Amino acid sequence: MTKLQVRAFIYQLGCFAILFTLFRYIVAHYTALTGFFVPLTAFAIGTLLSPKFQAVKTKDGEKLFMKWIFIKGLRVIG
């Protein structure tokens, strides 16, 4: 794995972890779900809403791109 691929993995994991923790708290406190359904629901929401990062080799070199449901198109990160 290249340095940018590792960075993309870390960014994606960090964003998912933050969203998963946030939605687990929200689902546990504001819905009637209990047991296994709380983390399962938080996992589904976190997976759908977290941004996707990918390292791509271009003719200018390797670049890091981000795609998110709330942003139209791709964003160049690095």
N, C-alpha and C positions, 0 to 999 in steps of 0.2 A: 504494500500500500504506500502511496506517495503521501507527502506531508499534507497536501490539500484534501486528499481523501480521508485522512485521519481527522482533519479539522472539520470536514463536512459531517463525519460520523459523530464527533463530539457536540457540534452545534445541534444536530438533529436529536441526539439523545438528551441534551440539556433542555431544549425547548419542549420535548415530549414530557420530560420529568416534571417540569414546572407546571405545564397544563394538566397533567395527570393528578398531581397533588392538589392543585386548585379545584379541579372538578370533583375529585374524591371528597373533599371537604364540603363543597356545595351540594353534591348529591346526598351525602350522609346527613346533612343538617336540614335541608330544605325539601326533601322528598320522603316518601313513605317506604323507600326501598331499604332492605336490610340484608345482612349476610353477604353472600357471594355476588349479589347483583350490584352492590355499591362499587367495588373496584372494576367489575366488568363494564358497567356503564361509563365510568370515568375513563377506562381504557379506550372504549369506542369513541367517545367524544374527543379525547386527547389525540388519538390517531387521525381523526378527520380534520381537526383544527390546527394541528402543528404544521409549521412550514417544512418543506422538503428541500434539502441541500444536496448538491451533487457537484463533484469535481469533473470537469470536462477538458480534454486536450483540444485546443484550437490552434490555428496557425500562428497566433501570437503567443502561444505558450499555454500552460495549464491555468484554468480559471475556475473559481468557485461560484456557482449559481444557486439562487434561491427561488423557489416557487411557492406561493402561498395563496390560499383560497380568497383572501381579502385584497390581494394585489393583482392587477391585471398584468399578465406577461411574466417574463423572467427578470430577475435583478442580479446584476453582477456584484458579488461580494468582494472577491479578491482575485 
